[in-house]
Amino acid sequence: MAGHAYYYIDVRHDGLQKYRRIKGTDKYVVEQLAARQAAQWEDQWAKKTAIETKRSEREAAARQRQAQKETASERTAEAEAALQAIQDLLRHALEKDHVIRWGSLYESGVFREPQPAKPKPKLPPGEPVQPDRTASRFLPTLSFLDKIITSRRLGKESDAQGRYEYAVREYERAVREWKESVINTERENTAADSVYRAALNEWERKKQKFLANQDAHNQRIYAQQIAYQERDQNAIETYCQLVLSMSEFPEGFPSEYDLSYNPQNKMLVIEYSLPSPDIMPRVKEVRYVQNRDDFRETFLSDSQVYKMYDDAIYQTALRIMYELFQADQADAVASIVFNGWVKSIDRATGKETNGCILSVQASKEEFMAINLSHVDPKACFKSLKGISSSKLHSLTPVAPVLQLNRDDSRFISPYAVADSMDSSTNLAAMNWTDFEHLIRELFQKEFSIAGGEVKVTQASRDGGVDAVAFDPDPVRGGKIVIQAKRYTNTVGVAAVRDLYGTVVNEGANKGILVTTSDYGPDAYEFARSKPLTLLNGANLLHLLAKHGHQAKIDLKEAKLLAAEKEG
């Protein structure tokens, strides 16, 4: 309308994606309408946002509930799997072949460290080209006037000569730099080649060490295999320990055992650590309680747990015997004695106790004739004349059928000797009681590396047992008889025969004879094919040095001292 002002305001709402232009001739009215429109859209946006927020919260809550339900289902499945694993202890072993495949123990790996790459020789820069005096750039360009006017010609000839002489100087400088560059390049190539050869030598050293270690390992395995096939006592025990080490039990089951094989009656005695009732799984179901947003666990009753524990222990005893009998490819084990031990806290004293809660002996022929896939474990155990209390979970001790005995009334308290010695100490002249304790102390350090222990016996001077080692190592393991001979004369075969007799009488795996002197040829020959180790004076000093002690062996001095005492 002519003569009147015109006003407009653009109103936008990005959330609702709306736009409107409000216009009019009255500025105040336009502003009011724009404000009202903006407020209306903002109200609509707030309502829409609230609705979407509530929807999102409901959806998130539903997803959370579903996730919690799935978590409960997963925890229930885990609980059921744990219970099933206990129930299937014996079946799990029946489904596998427990024979040790010697081939699988051999190493045939390839040395994978890459061989160092030979460096590519660097090439020196090309030799500079000597300037050619006849080149056009070194010749004066003479015009007609230059040829007529002598000064002009001489000036241009002088300039040309100057260019040539400058080029010669530059050439000579370039030659010097080139020669230096050639020398530097040769040095760099020589240094690079030296580094390469050193790296190649180190690579070859590592490769040869790898192959040597692999070969040594395979030779040990081969020797172990041959010894097992020949029914060597140590090899049989090692093989049985390999079988047990590959036996998979549920988490919490101890994997500790001790065993001894008697080649005379082909009997294997096993002292096996069993779990306590505390490690038995108790949860049988997990449910999600929605109105509390929490999980509720359902547990087995005490009676159900105790019944499960008793069944699991009977299954374990049968399973271990089955695995060892089934794996006995050398037919070396005619019978097995299984003693099951449990470490627990005595509720009356609060102290840890270790008691044998069941013991059973069975012949291979008798045991392998049983169809273990259909037996009741307890009934089967009892049919084998096994010994146990009526409730294994009570951990009531029973007397083992036969037991590995580490307790010996001959053992006495040891005392340290090595720390009081130095390079002037003559072992051959040492008090013989101190010498026996020194040997005990030395072998204690040697066997403790593998968790073994050594005990010294009462002094007797009768050629019997001076110390006994109990070594858990799977290769050297078992009971080892140690005799110490502080001699100044050569040890004859009689002493070695006595040691072998002691090994047999003690039911030991091995015998070690240590002397300050040496052995005769017949002594070494007698010991060669038997589980005997003869350590002479040199070996003894080496063993002392290995464990950080010094001493000497002077047989002449010891003989003189002995003669003085007798005089």
Contacts in CASP RR format, 6 or more apart in sequence:
PFRMAT RR
TARGET T0000
AUTHOR 0000-0000-0000
METHOD contacts of the structure
MODEL  1
MAGHAYYYIDVRHDGLQKYRRIKGTDKYVVEQLAARQAAQWEDQWAKKTA
IETKRSEREAAARQRQAQKETASERTAEAEAALQAIQDLLRHALEKDHVI
RWGSLYESGVFREPQPAKPKPKLPPGEPVQPDRTASRFLPTLSFLDKIIT
SRRLGKESDAQGRYEYAVREYERAVREWKESVINTERENTAADSVYRAAL
NEWERKKQKFLANQDAHNQRIYAQQIAYQERDQNAIETYCQLVLSMSEFP
EGFPSEYDLSYNPQNKMLVIEYSLPSPDIMPRVKEVRYVQNRDDFRETFL
SDSQVYKMYDDAIYQTALRIMYELFQADQADAVASIVFNGWVKSIDRATG
KETNGCILSVQASKEEFMAINLSHVDPKACFKSLKGISSSKLHSLTPVAP
VLQLNRDDSRFISPYAVADSMDSSTNLAAMNWTDFEHLIRELFQKEFSIA
GGEVKVTQASRDGGVDAVAFDPDPVRGGKIVIQAKRYTNTVGVAAVRDLY
GTVVNEGANKGILVTTSDYGPDAYEFARSKPLTLLNGANLLHLLAKHGHQ
AKIDLKEAKLLAAEKEG
1 25 0 8 1.000
4 25 0 8 1.000
5 25 0 8 1.000
5 27 0 8 1.000
6 23 0 8 1.000
6 24 0 8 1.000
6 25 0 8 1.000
7 23 0 8 1.000
7 24 0 8 1.000
7 25 0 8 1.000
7 26 0 8 1.000
7 27 0 8 1.000
7 30 0 8 1.000
8 21 0 8 1.000
8 22 0 8 1.000
8 23 0 8 1.000
8 24 0 8 1.000
8 30 0 8 1.000
9 21 0 8 1.000
9 22 0 8 1.000
9 23 0 8 1.000
9 30 0 8 1.000
9 31 0 8 1.000
9 34 0 8 1.000
10 19 0 8 1.000
10 20 0 8 1.000
10 21 0 8 1.000
11 19 0 8 1.000
11 20 0 8 1.000
11 21 0 8 1.000
11 22 0 8 1.000
11 34 0 8 1.000
11 37 0 8 1.000
11 38 0 8 1.000
11 41 0 8 1.000
12 18 0 8 1.000
12 19 0 8 1.000
13 19 0 8 1.000
13 38 0 8 1.000
13 41 0 8 1.000
13 42 0 8 1.000
13 45 0 8 1.000
15 45 0 8 1.000
16 41 0 8 1.000
16 44 0 8 1.000
16 45 0 8 1.000
16 48 0 8 1.000
18 41 0 8 1.000
20 37 0 8 1.000
22 30 0 8 1.000
22 33 0 8 1.000
22 34 0 8 1.000
22 37 0 8 1.000
23 30 0 8 1.000
24 30 0 8 1.000
65 288 0 8 1.000
65 290 0 8 1.000
68 288 0 8 1.000
68 290 0 8 1.000
68 293 0 8 1.000
68 295 0 8 1.000
69 288 0 8 1.000
71 288 0 8 1.000
71 295 0 8 1.000
72 286 0 8 1.000
72 287 0 8 1.000
72 288 0 8 1.000
72 295 0 8 1.000
75 283 0 8 1.000
75 286 0 8 1.000
75 295 0 8 1.000
76 285 0 8 1.000
76 286 0 8 1.000
76 287 0 8 1.000
79 281 0 8 1.000
79 283 0 8 1.000
79 284 0 8 1.000
79 285 0 8 1.000
79 286 0 8 1.000
80 284 0 8 1.000
82 250 0 8 1.000
82 281 0 8 1.000
82 283 0 8 1.000
83 281 0 8 1.000
83 284 0 8 1.000
83 300 0 8 1.000
83 308 0 8 1.000
85 92 0 8 1.000
85 250 0 8 1.000
86 250 0 8 1.000
86 280 0 8 1.000
86 281 0 8 1.000
86 308 0 8 1.000
86 311 0 8 1.000
86 312 0 8 1.000
87 308 0 8 1.000
87 311 0 8 1.000
89 249 0 8 1.000
89 250 0 8 1.000
89 312 0 8 1.000
89 315 0 8 1.000
89 316 0 8 1.000
89 319 0 8 1.000
90 315 0 8 1.000
90 318 0 8 1.000
90 319 0 8 1.000
90 322 0 8 1.000
90 372 0 8 1.000
90 377 0 8 1.000
91 373 0 8 1.000
92 248 0 8 1.000
92 319 0 8 1.000
93 247 0 8 1.000
93 319 0 8 1.000
93 322 0 8 1.000
93 323 0 8 1.000
94 322 0 8 1.000
94 372 0 8 1.000
94 373 0 8 1.000
97 326 0 8 1.000
98 243 0 8 1.000
98 246 0 8 1.000
98 247 0 8 1.000
98 323 0 8 1.000
98 324 0 8 1.000
98 326 0 8 1.000
98 327 0 8 1.000
99 326 0 8 1.000
99 327 0 8 1.000
99 329 0 8 1.000
100 239 0 8 1.000
100 242 0 8 1.000
100 243 0 8 1.000
100 246 0 8 1.000
100 327 0 8 1.000
100 329 0 8 1.000
102 221 0 8 1.000
102 225 0 8 1.000
103 221 0 8 1.000
105 221 0 8 1.000
106 217 0 8 1.000
106 218 0 8 1.000
106 221 0 8 1.000
106 222 0 8 1.000
107 214 0 8 1.000
107 217 0 8 1.000
107 218 0 8 1.000
108 214 0 8 1.000
109 214 0 8 1.000
111 206 0 8 1.000
111 207 0 8 1.000
111 210 0 8 1.000
111 211 0 8 1.000
113 203 0 8 1.000
113 206 0 8 1.000
113 207 0 8 1.000
115 200 0 8 1.000
115 203 0 8 1.000
116 196 0 8 1.000
116 199 0 8 1.000
116 200 0 8 1.000
116 203 0 8 1.000
117 196 0 8 1.000
118 196 0 8 1.000
119 189 0 8 1.000
119 192 0 8 1.000
119 193 0 8 1.000
119 195 0 8 1.000
119 196 0 8 1.000
121 189 0 8 1.000
121 192 0 8 1.000
122 185 0 8 1.000
122 188 0 8 1.000
122 189 0 8 1.000
122 192 0 8 1.000
123 185 0 8 1.000
124 178 0 8 1.000
124 181 0 8 1.000
124 182 0 8 1.000
124 185 0 8 1.000
124 186 0 8 1.000
125 178 0 8 1.000
125 181 0 8 1.000
126 178 0 8 1.000
127 175 0 8 1.000
127 178 0 8 1.000
128 171 0 8 1.000
128 174 0 8 1.000
128 175 0 8 1.000
128 178 0 8 1.000
129 171 0 8 1.000
130 171 0 8 1.000
131 138 0 8 1.000
131 164 0 8 1.000
131 167 0 8 1.000
131 168 0 8 1.000
131 171 0 8 1.000
132 138 0 8 1.000
133 164 0 8 1.000
137 163 0 8 1.000
138 160 0 8 1.000
138 161 0 8 1.000
138 163 0 8 1.000
138 164 0 8 1.000
138 167 0 8 1.000
139 160 0 8 1.000
140 146 0 8 1.000
140 153 0 8 1.000
140 155 0 8 1.000
140 156 0 8 1.000
140 157 0 8 1.000
140 159 0 8 1.000
140 160 0 8 1.000
141 156 0 8 1.000
142 153 0 8 1.000
142 156 0 8 1.000
145 152 0 8 1.000
146 152 0 8 1.000
146 153 0 8 1.000
146 156 0 8 1.000
147 153 0 8 1.000
224 235 0 8 1.000
224 238 0 8 1.000
224 239 0 8 1.000
224 475 0 8 1.000
227 234 0 8 1.000
227 235 0 8 1.000
228 235 0 8 1.000
228 236 0 8 1.000
228 238 0 8 1.000
228 239 0 8 1.000
228 330 0 8 1.000
228 332 0 8 1.000
229 330 0 8 1.000
231 263 0 8 1.000
231 330 0 8 1.000
231 332 0 8 1.000
233 261 0 8 1.000
233 263 0 8 1.000
233 509 0 8 1.000
233 531 0 8 1.000
234 475 0 8 1.000
234 476 0 8 1.000
234 477 0 8 1.000
234 509 0 8 1.000
234 510 0 8 1.000
234 531 0 8 1.000
236 261 0 8 1.000
236 263 0 8 1.000
236 268 0 8 1.000
236 330 0 8 1.000
236 332 0 8 1.000
236 333 0 8 1.000
237 259 0 8 1.000
237 260 0 8 1.000
237 261 0 8 1.000
237 474 0 8 1.000
237 477 0 8 1.000
237 478 0 8 1.000
237 509 0 8 1.000
238 474 0 8 1.000
238 475 0 8 1.000
239 327 0 8 1.000
239 330 0 8 1.000
240 259 0 8 1.000
240 261 0 8 1.000
240 268 0 8 1.000
240 324 0 8 1.000
240 327 0 8 1.000
240 333 0 8 1.000
241 257 0 8 1.000
241 259 0 8 1.000
241 474 0 8 1.000
242 474 0 8 1.000
243 323 0 8 1.000
243 324 0 8 1.000
243 327 0 8 1.000
244 255 0 8 1.000
244 257 0 8 1.000
244 259 0 8 1.000
244 320 0 8 1.000
244 323 0 8 1.000
244 324 0 8 1.000
245 255 0 8 1.000
245 474 0 8 1.000
247 255 0 8 1.000
247 319 0 8 1.000
247 320 0 8 1.000
247 323 0 8 1.000
249 255 0 8 1.000
249 316 0 8 1.000
252 275 0 8 1.000
252 279 0 8 1.000
253 274 0 8 1.000
253 275 0 8 1.000
253 279 0 8 1.000
253 316 0 8 1.000
254 273 0 8 1.000
254 274 0 8 1.000
254 275 0 8 1.000
254 343 0 8 1.000
255 273 0 8 1.000
256 272 0 8 1.000
256 273 0 8 1.000
257 270 0 8 1.000
257 271 0 8 1.000
257 272 0 8 1.000
257 273 0 8 1.000
258 270 0 8 1.000
258 271 0 8 1.000
258 404 0 8 1.000
258 472 0 8 1.000
258 478 0 8 1.000
259 268 0 8 1.000
259 269 0 8 1.000
259 270 0 8 1.000
259 271 0 8 1.000
259 404 0 8 1.000
260 268 0 8 1.000
260 269 0 8 1.000
260 404 0 8 1.000
260 478 0 8 1.000
260 479 0 8 1.000
260 507 0 8 1.000
260 509 0 8 1.000
261 267 0 8 1.000
261 268 0 8 1.000
261 269 0 8 1.000
261 332 0 8 1.000
261 333 0 8 1.000
262 268 0 8 1.000
262 269 0 8 1.000
262 507 0 8 1.000
263 332 0 8 1.000
265 334 0 8 1.000
265 335 0 8 1.000
266 332 0 8 1.000
266 333 0 8 1.000
266 334 0 8 1.000
266 335 0 8 1.000
267 333 0 8 1.000
267 334 0 8 1.000
267 335 0 8 1.000
267 336 0 8 1.000
267 337 0 8 1.000
267 402 0 8 1.000
268 324 0 8 1.000
268 333 0 8 1.000
268 335 0 8 1.000
268 336 0 8 1.000
268 337 0 8 1.000
269 336 0 8 1.000
269 337 0 8 1.000
269 339 0 8 1.000
269 402 0 8 1.000
269 403 0 8 1.000
269 404 0 8 1.000
270 320 0 8 1.000
270 324 0 8 1.000
270 336 0 8 1.000
270 337 0 8 1.000
270 338 0 8 1.000
270 339 0 8 1.000
271 339 0 8 1.000
271 340 0 8 1.000
271 341 0 8 1.000
271 403 0 8 1.000
271 404 0 8 1.000
272 316 0 8 1.000
272 317 0 8 1.000
272 320 0 8 1.000
272 338 0 8 1.000
272 339 0 8 1.000
272 340 0 8 1.000
272 341 0 8 1.000
273 340 0 8 1.000
273 341 0 8 1.000
273 342 0 8 1.000
273 343 0 8 1.000
274 313 0 8 1.000
274 316 0 8 1.000
274 340 0 8 1.000
274 341 0 8 1.000
274 342 0 8 1.000
274 357 0 8 1.000
275 312 0 8 1.000
275 342 0 8 1.000
276 342 0 8 1.000
276 343 0 8 1.000
276 344 0 8 1.000
276 395 0 8 1.000
277 305 0 8 1.000
277 306 0 8 1.000
277 309 0 8 1.000
277 393 0 8 1.000
277 395 0 8 1.000
278 344 0 8 1.000
280 305 0 8 1.000
280 308 0 8 1.000
280 309 0 8 1.000
280 312 0 8 1.000
282 299 0 8 1.000
282 300 0 8 1.000
282 305 0 8 1.000
283 297 0 8 1.000
283 298 0 8 1.000
283 299 0 8 1.000
283 300 0 8 1.000
284 298 0 8 1.000
284 299 0 8 1.000
284 300 0 8 1.000
285 297 0 8 1.000
285 298 0 8 1.000
286 295 0 8 1.000
286 296 0 8 1.000
286 297 0 8 1.000
286 298 0 8 1.000
287 295 0 8 1.000
287 296 0 8 1.000
287 298 0 8 1.000
288 294 0 8 1.000
288 295 0 8 1.000
288 296 0 8 1.000
289 295 0 8 1.000
289 296 0 8 1.000
300 308 0 8 1.000
305 393 0 8 1.000
306 391 0 8 1.000
306 393 0 8 1.000
309 392 0 8 1.000
309 393 0 8 1.000
310 378 0 8 1.000
310 391 0 8 1.000
310 392 0 8 1.000
310 393 0 8 1.000
311 377 0 8 1.000
311 378 0 8 1.000
313 340 0 8 1.000
313 357 0 8 1.000
313 358 0 8 1.000
313 392 0 8 1.000
314 358 0 8 1.000
314 377 0 8 1.000
314 378 0 8 1.000
314 380 0 8 1.000
314 381 0 8 1.000
314 392 0 8 1.000
315 377 0 8 1.000
317 338 0 8 1.000
317 340 0 8 1.000
317 358 0 8 1.000
317 360 0 8 1.000
317 381 0 8 1.000
318 372 0 8 1.000
318 375 0 8 1.000
318 377 0 8 1.000
318 380 0 8 1.000
318 381 0 8 1.000
320 338 0 8 1.000
321 336 0 8 1.000
321 338 0 8 1.000
321 360 0 8 1.000
321 362 0 8 1.000
321 367 0 8 1.000
322 367 0 8 1.000
322 372 0 8 1.000
324 333 0 8 1.000
324 336 0 8 1.000
325 333 0 8 1.000
325 336 0 8 1.000
325 364 0 8 1.000
325 367 0 8 1.000
325 368 0 8 1.000
326 368 0 8 1.000
328 364 0 8 1.000
333 364 0 8 1.000
334 363 0 8 1.000
334 364 0 8 1.000
335 361 0 8 1.000
335 362 0 8 1.000
335 363 0 8 1.000
335 364 0 8 1.000
336 361 0 8 1.000
336 362 0 8 1.000
336 364 0 8 1.000
336 367 0 8 1.000
337 359 0 8 1.000
337 360 0 8 1.000
337 361 0 8 1.000
337 400 0 8 1.000
337 401 0 8 1.000
337 402 0 8 1.000
338 358 0 8 1.000
338 359 0 8 1.000
338 360 0 8 1.000
338 361 0 8 1.000
339 356 0 8 1.000
339 358 0 8 1.000
339 359 0 8 1.000
339 400 0 8 1.000
339 401 0 8 1.000
339 402 0 8 1.000
339 403 0 8 1.000
340 356 0 8 1.000
340 357 0 8 1.000
340 358 0 8 1.000
340 359 0 8 1.000
341 354 0 8 1.000
341 355 0 8 1.000
341 356 0 8 1.000
341 357 0 8 1.000
342 354 0 8 1.000
342 355 0 8 1.000
342 357 0 8 1.000
342 395 0 8 1.000
343 352 0 8 1.000
343 353 0 8 1.000
343 354 0 8 1.000
343 355 0 8 1.000
344 352 0 8 1.000
344 353 0 8 1.000
344 395 0 8 1.000
345 351 0 8 1.000
345 352 0 8 1.000
345 353 0 8 1.000
346 352 0 8 1.000
346 353 0 8 1.000
355 395 0 8 1.000
355 397 0 8 1.000
356 397 0 8 1.000
356 398 0 8 1.000
356 399 0 8 1.000
356 400 0 8 1.000
356 403 0 8 1.000
357 388 0 8 1.000
357 389 0 8 1.000
357 392 0 8 1.000
357 395 0 8 1.000
357 396 0 8 1.000
357 397 0 8 1.000
357 398 0 8 1.000
358 381 0 8 1.000
358 386 0 8 1.000
358 387 0 8 1.000
358 388 0 8 1.000
358 392 0 8 1.000
358 398 0 8 1.000
359 386 0 8 1.000
359 387 0 8 1.000
359 388 0 8 1.000
359 398 0 8 1.000
359 399 0 8 1.000
359 400 0 8 1.000
359 401 0 8 1.000
360 381 0 8 1.000
360 384 0 8 1.000
360 385 0 8 1.000
360 386 0 8 1.000
360 387 0 8 1.000
360 401 0 8 1.000
361 384 0 8 1.000
361 385 0 8 1.000
361 386 0 8 1.000
361 401 0 8 1.000
361 402 0 8 1.000
362 384 0 8 1.000
366 384 0 8 1.000
367 384 0 8 1.000
370 380 0 8 1.000
372 380 0 8 1.000
381 388 0 8 1.000
386 401 0 8 1.000
387 398 0 8 1.000
387 399 0 8 1.000
387 400 0 8 1.000
387 401 0 8 1.000
388 398 0 8 1.000
389 396 0 8 1.000
389 398 0 8 1.000
404 479 0 8 1.000
406 470 0 8 1.000
408 455 0 8 1.000
408 457 0 8 1.000
408 468 0 8 1.000
410 457 0 8 1.000
410 458 0 8 1.000
410 465 0 8 1.000
411 455 0 8 1.000
411 456 0 8 1.000
411 457 0 8 1.000
411 458 0 8 1.000
411 468 0 8 1.000
412 456 0 8 1.000
412 457 0 8 1.000
412 458 0 8 1.000
414 437 0 8 1.000
414 440 0 8 1.000
414 441 0 8 1.000
414 444 0 8 1.000
414 455 0 8 1.000
414 456 0 8 1.000
415 437 0 8 1.000
416 437 0 8 1.000
416 441 0 8 1.000
417 434 0 8 1.000
417 437 0 8 1.000
417 438 0 8 1.000
417 441 0 8 1.000
418 438 0 8 1.000
418 441 0 8 1.000
418 442 0 8 1.000
418 544 0 8 1.000
418 547 0 8 1.000
418 549 0 8 1.000
419 549 0 8 1.000
421 438 0 8 1.000
421 549 0 8 1.000
421 550 0 8 1.000
421 551 0 8 1.000
422 550 0 8 1.000
422 551 0 8 1.000
423 550 0 8 1.000
423 551 0 8 1.000
423 552 0 8 1.000
424 552 0 8 1.000
425 550 0 8 1.000
425 551 0 8 1.000
425 552 0 8 1.000
426 551 0 8 1.000
426 552 0 8 1.000
426 553 0 8 1.000
426 554 0 8 1.000
426 557 0 8 1.000
426 558 0 8 1.000
427 435 0 8 1.000
427 438 0 8 1.000
427 486 0 8 1.000
427 516 0 8 1.000
427 537 0 8 1.000
427 540 0 8 1.000
427 541 0 8 1.000
427 551 0 8 1.000
427 552 0 8 1.000
427 553 0 8 1.000
428 486 0 8 1.000
428 487 0 8 1.000
428 488 0 8 1.000
428 516 0 8 1.000
428 517 0 8 1.000
428 553 0 8 1.000
428 554 0 8 1.000
428 555 0 8 1.000
428 557 0 8 1.000
428 558 0 8 1.000
429 554 0 8 1.000
429 557 0 8 1.000
429 558 0 8 1.000
429 561 0 8 1.000
429 562 0 8 1.000
430 438 0 8 1.000
430 486 0 8 1.000
432 461 0 8 1.000
432 486 0 8 1.000
433 459 0 8 1.000
435 484 0 8 1.000
435 486 0 8 1.000
435 516 0 8 1.000
436 456 0 8 1.000
436 459 0 8 1.000
436 466 0 8 1.000
436 467 0 8 1.000
436 484 0 8 1.000
437 456 0 8 1.000
439 466 0 8 1.000
439 467 0 8 1.000
439 482 0 8 1.000
439 484 0 8 1.000
439 514 0 8 1.000
440 454 0 8 1.000
440 455 0 8 1.000
440 456 0 8 1.000
440 466 0 8 1.000
440 467 0 8 1.000
440 482 0 8 1.000
442 543 0 8 1.000
442 544 0 8 1.000
442 547 0 8 1.000
442 549 0 8 1.000
443 454 0 8 1.000
443 467 0 8 1.000
443 469 0 8 1.000
443 482 0 8 1.000
443 512 0 8 1.000
444 453 0 8 1.000
444 454 0 8 1.000
445 547 0 8 1.000
446 543 0 8 1.000
446 547 0 8 1.000
447 453 0 8 1.000
447 454 0 8 1.000
447 469 0 8 1.000
447 470 0 8 1.000
447 471 0 8 1.000
450 471 0 8 1.000
450 472 0 8 1.000
450 473 0 8 1.000
450 476 0 8 1.000
451 471 0 8 1.000
451 472 0 8 1.000
452 469 0 8 1.000
452 470 0 8 1.000
452 471 0 8 1.000
452 472 0 8 1.000
452 473 0 8 1.000
453 469 0 8 1.000
453 470 0 8 1.000
454 467 0 8 1.000
454 468 0 8 1.000
454 469 0 8 1.000
454 470 0 8 1.000
454 482 0 8 1.000
455 467 0 8 1.000
455 468 0 8 1.000
455 469 0 8 1.000
455 470 0 8 1.000
456 466 0 8 1.000
456 467 0 8 1.000
457 464 0 8 1.000
457 465 0 8 1.000
457 466 0 8 1.000
457 467 0 8 1.000
457 468 0 8 1.000
463 483 0 8 1.000
463 495 0 8 1.000
463 498 0 8 1.000
463 502 0 8 1.000
464 483 0 8 1.000
464 498 0 8 1.000
464 502 0 8 1.000
465 481 0 8 1.000
465 482 0 8 1.000
465 483 0 8 1.000
465 502 0 8 1.000
465 506 0 8 1.000
466 482 0 8 1.000
466 483 0 8 1.000
466 484 0 8 1.000
467 481 0 8 1.000
467 482 0 8 1.000
467 484 0 8 1.000
468 479 0 8 1.000
468 480 0 8 1.000
468 481 0 8 1.000
468 482 0 8 1.000
468 506 0 8 1.000
468 508 0 8 1.000
469 479 0 8 1.000
469 480 0 8 1.000
469 482 0 8 1.000
469 512 0 8 1.000
470 478 0 8 1.000
470 479 0 8 1.000
470 480 0 8 1.000
471 477 0 8 1.000
471 478 0 8 1.000
471 480 0 8 1.000
472 478 0 8 1.000
476 510 0 8 1.000
477 509 0 8 1.000
478 508 0 8 1.000
478 509 0 8 1.000
478 510 0 8 1.000
479 506 0 8 1.000
479 507 0 8 1.000
479 508 0 8 1.000
479 509 0 8 1.000
480 508 0 8 1.000
480 509 0 8 1.000
480 510 0 8 1.000
480 511 0 8 1.000
480 512 0 8 1.000
481 499 0 8 1.000
481 502 0 8 1.000
481 503 0 8 1.000
481 506 0 8 1.000
481 508 0 8 1.000
481 510 0 8 1.000
481 511 0 8 1.000
481 512 0 8 1.000
482 511 0 8 1.000
482 512 0 8 1.000
482 514 0 8 1.000
483 495 0 8 1.000
483 499 0 8 1.000
483 502 0 8 1.000
483 511 0 8 1.000
483 512 0 8 1.000
483 513 0 8 1.000
483 514 0 8 1.000
484 514 0 8 1.000
484 515 0 8 1.000
485 491 0 8 1.000
485 495 0 8 1.000
485 513 0 8 1.000
485 514 0 8 1.000
485 515 0 8 1.000
485 516 0 8 1.000
485 517 0 8 1.000
486 515 0 8 1.000
486 516 0 8 1.000
487 515 0 8 1.000
487 516 0 8 1.000
487 517 0 8 1.000
488 516 0 8 1.000
488 517 0 8 1.000
488 555 0 8 1.000
488 558 0 8 1.000
488 559 0 8 1.000
488 562 0 8 1.000
489 517 0 8 1.000
490 517 0 8 1.000
490 518 0 8 1.000
490 519 0 8 1.000
490 520 0 8 1.000
491 513 0 8 1.000
491 515 0 8 1.000
491 517 0 8 1.000
491 518 0 8 1.000
491 519 0 8 1.000
491 520 0 8 1.000
491 523 0 8 1.000
492 519 0 8 1.000
492 520 0 8 1.000
492 522 0 8 1.000
492 523 0 8 1.000
493 520 0 8 1.000
493 522 0 8 1.000
493 523 0 8 1.000
493 525 0 8 1.000
493 526 0 8 1.000
495 513 0 8 1.000
495 523 0 8 1.000
496 513 0 8 1.000
496 519 0 8 1.000
496 523 0 8 1.000
496 526 0 8 1.000
496 527 0 8 1.000
496 532 0 8 1.000
496 534 0 8 1.000
497 526 0 8 1.000
499 511 0 8 1.000
499 513 0 8 1.000
499 532 0 8 1.000
500 511 0 8 1.000
500 526 0 8 1.000
500 527 0 8 1.000
500 530 0 8 1.000
500 532 0 8 1.000
502 508 0 8 1.000
502 511 0 8 1.000
503 510 0 8 1.000
503 511 0 8 1.000
503 531 0 8 1.000
503 532 0 8 1.000
509 531 0 8 1.000
510 531 0 8 1.000
510 532 0 8 1.000
510 533 0 8 1.000
511 531 0 8 1.000
511 532 0 8 1.000
511 533 0 8 1.000
512 532 0 8 1.000
512 533 0 8 1.000
512 535 0 8 1.000
513 532 0 8 1.000
513 533 0 8 1.000
513 534 0 8 1.000
513 535 0 8 1.000
514 535 0 8 1.000
514 539 0 8 1.000
514 540 0 8 1.000
515 534 0 8 1.000
515 535 0 8 1.000
515 536 0 8 1.000
515 537 0 8 1.000
515 540 0 8 1.000
516 537 0 8 1.000
516 540 0 8 1.000
516 553 0 8 1.000
516 555 0 8 1.000
516 558 0 8 1.000
517 536 0 8 1.000
517 537 0 8 1.000
517 555 0 8 1.000
518 536 0 8 1.000
518 537 0 8 1.000
519 534 0 8 1.000
519 536 0 8 1.000
523 534 0 8 1.000
524 534 0 8 1.000
527 533 0 8 1.000
527 534 0 8 1.000
535 543 0 8 1.000
537 553 0 8 1.000
540 553 0 8 1.000
541 551 0 8 1.000
541 552 0 8 1.000
541 553 0 8 1.000
544 550 0 8 1.000
544 551 0 8 1.000
END
